[in-house]
Amino acid sequence: MVEDFGLHRRRRVLFGTAVDRYERGRPGYPAKVYALLESVCGLGPDVEVLEIGPGPGQVTGPLLDRGARVTAVELSEPMARRLRERYRPAPLAVLLGAFEAVVLPERSFDVVVAAASFHWVPPELGMAKVAAVLRPGGWAALWWSIYTDSEREDPLAEPLRVALRRHAPHLLAAASAGAHPGQAGRHHGLEVDDRLAAFALVGAFEPAQHHLIRWSGRHTAEEVRLLFGTFSPFLALEPGVLDAVLAELGAYVQAQPGGVVERPYLTAVYLARRLGG
Ligand SMILES: C[S@@+](CC[C@H](N)C(=O)[O-])C[C@H]1O[C@@H](n2cnc3c(N)ncnc32)[C@H](O)[C@@H]1O
């Protein structure tokens, strides 16, 4: 599933360089995700949730809004700081560190969530630790949004290819394949068999569920610049190159009717119940 965790290790620290952009640029997740968390995983008042890789809180806010008590483990110090500032004085504990390394109480959480973050955790450690911290009968919920959909027309697909061909051709192959922009191969969220197998492999979960949610996002030029400036392959570009790509995408959107584009998105959700309880 992950061939080169060394690259992941170098890339996963980059989010701390883009806290503002991340907070303003990532669109959050469709309501159906939270409906699944409530109806399947029992999310609600006083439920103890562990959140892995919360960033500036795209998911933390909706969890707190539903009355959950959240412990969030965040690798990046600037992200962790923003999260604390943003949600104080909510029932939120923010732990700084890598999920695989921080000490957490075993069998303590009702739900463990990881949105767009579990691929940043070494696979050989991550799933076993999720199982260890969950109460018997608790739920793991991992999900990813994919900011394009190969089955629907994406008005930014061609402008993106043009901009990458000009400024960052090494990111082009993945963009053409309709994967997460700049990522080699399929998006982690769409590796359905591997994801389901990872739950089965630790021997601590009932068979996992997979849900694919189709939705779309409408963005102004500024929103497109912010969003693309949060993707890790883009964060790894030289600042001048990143600015050039973002400027070109922004100019394309600006020239569209109303200065907006509507893009097809997917959110792939994986839910599994901890055995026992
Ligand atoms: C793509 S962002 C997702 C943020 C948020 N969950 C969301 O859905 O918008 C990934 C976040 O995970 C954090 N992260 C990466 N590796 C981590 C790890 N091993 N343990 C905890 N956090 C990690 C990054 O610092 C970043 O804030």
The ligand as a Tripos MOL2 file, in Angstrom:
@<TRIPOS>MOLECULE
LIG
   27    29     1     0     0
SMALL
NO_CHARGES

@<TRIPOS>ATOM
      1 C1         -3.9710   16.3250    5.2830 C.3       1 LIG1
      2 S1         -3.9480   16.9320    6.9310 S.3       1 LIG1
      3 C2         -5.5840   16.4940    7.5160 C.3       1 LIG1
      4 C3         -6.1140   17.4780    8.5310 C.3       1 LIG1
      5 C4         -7.5870   17.2500    8.9490 C.3       1 LIG1
      6 N1         -7.7530   15.9600    9.5780 N.3       1 LIG1
      7 C5         -8.5260   17.3460    7.7590 C.2       1 LIG1
      8 O1         -9.1780   16.3570    7.4410 O.co2     1 LIG1
      9 O2         -8.5820   18.4000    7.1510 O.co2     1 LIG1
     10 C6         -2.9400   15.7520    7.7620 C.3       1 LIG1
     11 C7         -2.6200   16.1700    9.1970 C.3       1 LIG1
     12 O3         -2.0560   15.0370    9.8730 O.3       1 LIG1
     13 C8         -0.9190   15.4550   10.6140 C.3       1 LIG1
     14 N2         -0.0610   14.2580   10.7430 N.ar      1 LIG1
     15 C9          0.7410   13.7040    9.8040 C.ar      1 LIG1
     16 N3          1.2950   12.5780   10.2830 N.ar      1 LIG1
     17 C10         0.8330   12.4190   11.5480 C.ar      1 LIG1
     18 C11         1.0520   11.4220   12.5430 C.ar      1 LIG1
     19 N4          1.8310   10.3760   12.3160 N.pl3     1 LIG1
     20 N5          0.4270   11.5770   13.7320 N.ar      1 LIG1
     21 C12        -0.3960   12.6450   13.9630 C.ar      1 LIG1
     22 N6         -0.6200   13.6120   13.0470 N.ar      1 LIG1
     23 C13        -0.0270   13.4930   11.8540 C.ar      1 LIG1
     24 C14        -0.3400   16.5920    9.7700 C.3       1 LIG1
     25 O4          0.4990   17.4430   10.5300 O.3       1 LIG1
     26 C15        -1.6020   17.2850    9.2840 C.3       1 LIG1
     27 O5         -2.0420   18.2470   10.2090 O.3       1 LIG1
@<TRIPOS>BOND
     1     1     2 1
     2     2     3 1
     3     2    10 1
     4     3     4 1
     5     4     5 1
     6     5     6 1
     7     5     7 1
     8     7     8 2
     9     7     9 1
    10    10    11 1
    11    11    12 1
    12    11    26 1
    13    12    13 1
    14    13    14 1
    15    13    24 1
    16    14    15 ar
    17    14    23 ar
    18    15    16 ar
    19    16    17 ar
    20    17    18 ar
    21    17    23 ar
    22    18    19 1
    23    18    20 ar
    24    20    21 ar
    25    21    22 ar
    26    22    23 ar
    27    24    25 1
    28    24    26 1
    29    26    27 1
@<TRIPOS>SUBSTRUCTURE
     1 LIG1         1 GROUP 0 **** ****
